[in-house]
Amino acid sequence: MQQVDPQYEFHRLALSWPWHRWWKPLLTALLGFVFYVVFVLVVVVAGLGVATLSPTGVDPYLDALTVLDLSNPVMFAFTLVSLILMIPALALAALIMGPKPLGLLSSVAGRIRWTWLAVCTAAALAVFLASLAVSTGIGFFFPEDVAAAPAQQDTSILVIMLALSLLAVPFQAAAEEYVFRGFLMQAIGSWLKHPAFAILLPVPLFVLGHGYDPLGQADVALFAVFAGWITWRTGGLEAAIAVHAINNMTIFVLGAFGLVDVNSTEGSVSGLVVSALTMAVTAVVIVRLADRRGIARTRTVAPQPVFAPAAAFPGQPFADGYAYRPRGAHSALPPTDPAVPPWTRTRSRKPEPTQAQPVQPLSPPAAAPATGPGRRPAGPAAGPGAAPAGQSGGQSGGVPSGGPAAADRDYSADRHPAGPAHPDGPGHPPGVPHPAGPGYPGAGTPREP
């Protein structure tokens, strides 16, 4: 039976890990949450410790953290850092409980495909700049749908806001993608095979993490569906991370200059339409680029070798007494557990070599005349080269060449058989009695075992 290498799509990558169990994603999520809470507490304590060294003390920073104002550099930085901490929390939990290797959370290649990430970033930037231009044009025709821009930001914090927007926002976007499109998609995909479940089920959790009105939540849900689908379609998080990062960076950079309100929680019909068109165009562009560049969508895993005693597979023995077979290639053995490590092999004790059974001499006939055609006279051994009585004496079939018992033996019935067990030779043509005596060149010579 021909063995086919199994292929795994992105949402099924957890199953490519040999030690995957259905309950391990649950423990990974629990451990990740515990690590995340610990990391956030450490950051808060460290931040408060640094704040105590400032001339203003801790009170201004505590007041800034009580109100969710993303135009405030303190709150903006704390929000970004608290989201970025999901990456090490998830990584540490995955290193303990799986899936492994850790790069399976990134793509089917087991790592971030940096060149593809750069291509997706350039494509997303081009599409979003065009979308921004369209949105600006719509604002002239529907001014009521355009949110009022807040007052101009103070130039003293402009540099800080731009630095956080350009340097920290990409990691914040990547953290959300690793949790919602990486871990959650693969966890659901390990339980439910169809990709629609892995794409759609994490959407409500992603929407709940954003406090918008119904139109704003619809916009967020639309992006979540797009990000899940493009991740499955391209076999990795690169496209979703690029689009997410460009979208958030555009908003926060414009907010740093006071062109948009970064704290707005209200959506609009025109904004929802523009977002839908932007996502559709972005999906078409990225998919065409992926097909043109041959971006892998699945991970191919070779069948794991299994070793079994060579006696079970005649004709394929190894020198050490064991035979190789691809997993599932022989139905004679019981099916192997996919969780068995690929480098392990089931070994059993080698069979002991069998001892060659001694050839028993033919028993003499009940009555044999002393003389006649085909008989030998009784007497001692025929010559110095003859074998002792009772031994084969170099004769096939253990025929004695002398001794008292040989006198009454009918040698005319002892023919040298032809066949695999007794191959023909120049001295032993079929049907000729087996000679014995000093004239026979092989008489008295021990046979090889």
Residue pairs with C-beta under 8 A, 6 or more apart in sequence:
1 328
1 329
1 331
3 303
3 326
3 327
3 328
3 329
5 300
5 301
5 302
5 303
6 16
6 300
6 301
6 303
7 298
7 299
7 300
7 301
8 15
8 16
8 108
8 298
8 299
8 301
9 108
9 189
9 195
9 232
9 235
9 297
9 298
10 107
10 108
10 185
10 186
10 189
10 231
10 232
10 235
10 236
10 297
11 185
11 186
11 188
11 189
11 195
11 198
11 199
11 232
12 186
12 189
12 190
12 193
13 99
13 104
13 108
13 186
13 189
13 299
14 20
14 25
14 98
14 99
14 104
14 186
14 187
14 189
14 190
15 189
15 190
16 99
16 104
16 299
16 301
17 98
17 99
17 100
17 104
18 304
18 338
18 339
18 340
18 341
18 342
19 98
19 100
19 339
19 341
20 98
20 99
20 190
20 339
21 339
22 190
22 191
24 97
24 98
24 99
25 183
25 186
25 187
25 190
27 97
28 90
28 93
28 94
28 96
28 97
28 98
28 183
28 187
29 93
29 183
29 187
31 92
31 93
31 96
31 97
32 86
32 89
32 90
32 92
32 93
32 94
32 183
33 89
35 88
35 89
35 92
35 93
36 85
36 86
36 89
39 85
39 88
39 89
40 82
40 85
43 81
43 82
43 85
47 61
47 78
48 58
48 61
51 57
51 58
51 61
52 58
61 74
64 72
64 74
64 75
65 74
65 75
65 78
67 75
68 75
68 79
68 263
69 75
69 263
70 76
70 79
70 252
70 255
70 262
70 263
71 150
71 153
71 161
71 255
71 262
71 263
73 157
73 160
73 161
73 164
76 161
76 164
76 252
77 164
77 168
80 164
80 168
80 169
80 171
80 172
81 168
83 172
83 175
83 176
84 168
84 171
84 172
84 175
85 175
86 175
86 176
86 178
86 179
87 171
87 174
87 175
87 178
90 105
90 178
90 179
90 182
90 183
91 102
94 100
94 102
94 105
94 183
95 102
99 105
99 186
101 110
103 109
103 110
103 111
103 112
104 110
104 186
104 299
105 178
105 182
105 183
105 186
105 237
106 112
106 178
106 182
106 236
106 237
106 238
107 113
107 235
107 236
107 237
107 238
108 235
108 236
108 296
108 297
108 298
108 299
109 235
109 236
109 296
109 299
110 299
112 236
112 237
112 238
113 236
113 238
113 295
116 234
116 236
116 238
116 239
116 290
116 293
116 295
117 238
117 241
117 242
119 289
119 293
120 238
120 239
120 241
120 242
120 243
120 286
120 289
121 242
121 245
121 246
123 242
123 282
123 285
123 286
123 289
124 239
124 242
124 243
124 245
124 246
124 247
124 282
124 286
125 246
127 278
127 281
127 282
127 285
128 246
128 247
128 250
128 278
130 281
131 274
131 277
131 278
131 281
132 250
134 274
134 277
135 270
135 271
135 274
138 145
138 270
138 274
139 145
139 146
142 270
145 268
145 269
145 270
145 271
147 260
147 261
147 264
147 266
147 268
148 261
149 258
149 259
149 260
149 261
150 258
150 261
151 258
152 257
152 258
153 161
153 255
153 256
153 257
153 258
158 256
158 257
161 252
161 255
161 256
162 253
162 256
164 252
165 249
165 252
165 253
165 255
165 256
166 249
166 253
169 245
169 248
169 249
169 252
170 241
170 245
170 249
172 248
173 241
173 244
173 245
173 247
173 248
174 237
174 241
174 244
174 245
176 206
176 209
176 244
177 227
177 231
177 237
177 240
177 241
177 244
178 237
180 202
180 205
180 206
180 224
180 227
180 228
181 202
181 227
181 228
181 231
181 237
181 240
182 231
182 237
184 198
184 201
184 202
184 205
185 198
185 199
185 202
185 228
185 231
185 232
186 198
188 197
188 198
188 201
188 202
189 195
189 197
189 198
192 198
195 232
198 228
198 232
199 225
199 228
199 229
199 232
200 225
200 228
202 224
202 228
203 221
203 224
203 225
203 228
206 220
206 221
206 224
207 217
207 220
207 221
207 224
210 216
210 217
210 220
211 265
212 219
212 220
212 265
212 266
212 267
213 265
213 266
213 267
214 267
215 266
215 267
215 268
215 269
215 271
215 272
216 265
216 266
216 267
217 267
218 267
218 272
219 267
219 271
219 272
219 275
222 272
222 275
222 276
222 279
223 244
223 247
223 275
223 279
226 243
226 279
226 282
226 283
227 240
227 243
227 244
228 240
229 283
230 239
230 240
230 243
230 282
230 283
230 286
230 287
231 237
231 239
231 240
233 287
233 290
233 297
234 286
234 287
234 290
234 295
234 297
235 295
235 296
235 297
235 298
235 299
236 295
239 286
239 290
243 282
243 286
251 260
251 262
252 262
254 260
255 261
255 262
289 295
303 326
303 327
303 328
304 327
304 336
304 338
304 340
304 342
305 324
305 325
305 326
305 327
305 342
305 345
306 325
306 326
306 327
306 333
306 336
306 340
306 345
306 346
307 322
307 323
307 324
307 325
307 345
307 346
307 347
308 322
308 323
308 325
308 333
308 346
309 321
309 322
309 323
309 347
309 348
309 350
309 351
310 316
310 317
310 318
310 321
310 322
310 323
311 351
312 323
312 330
312 332
312 333
313 323
313 325
313 330
316 323
316 324
316 325
317 323
318 324
321 350
321 351
322 345
322 347
325 333
327 336
328 335
328 336
356 449
359 392
359 397
359 398
360 398
361 390
361 392
361 398
361 399
361 400
362 397
362 398
362 399
362 414
364 405
364 408
364 409
365 408
365 409
365 410
367 408
368 375
368 408
368 409
368 410
369 375
370 377
370 378
370 407
370 408
371 377
373 412
374 410
374 411
374 412
374 433
375 409
375 410
375 411
375 412
376 382
376 406
376 407
376 409
376 411
377 407
378 404
378 406
378 407
378 408
379 402
379 407
380 402
380 403
381 387
381 388
381 389
381 401
381 402
381 403
382 401
382 402
382 436
382 437
382 438
383 437
383 438
384 438
385 437
385 438
385 440
385 443
385 444
386 393
386 401
386 402
386 436
386 437
386 438
386 443
386 444
387 393
387 394
387 395
387 400
387 401
387 402
387 443
387 444
388 402
388 403
389 400
389 402
389 403
389 404
389 405
389 406
390 400
390 403
390 405
391 398
391 400
392 398
392 399
392 400
392 447
393 399
393 400
393 401
393 402
393 436
393 443
393 444
394 440
394 442
394 443
394 444
394 445
394 446
394 447
395 401
395 434
395 436
395 443
396 416
396 422
396 428
396 434
397 414
397 416
397 434
399 409
399 411
399 414
399 434
399 436
400 406
400 409
401 436
401 437
401 443
411 433
411 434
412 433
414 433
414 434
415 430
415 431
415 432
415 433
415 434
416 422
416 428
416 429
416 430
416 431
416 432
416 434
417 430
418 424
418 430
422 428
424 430
427 440
427 441
427 442
428 434
436 443
437 443
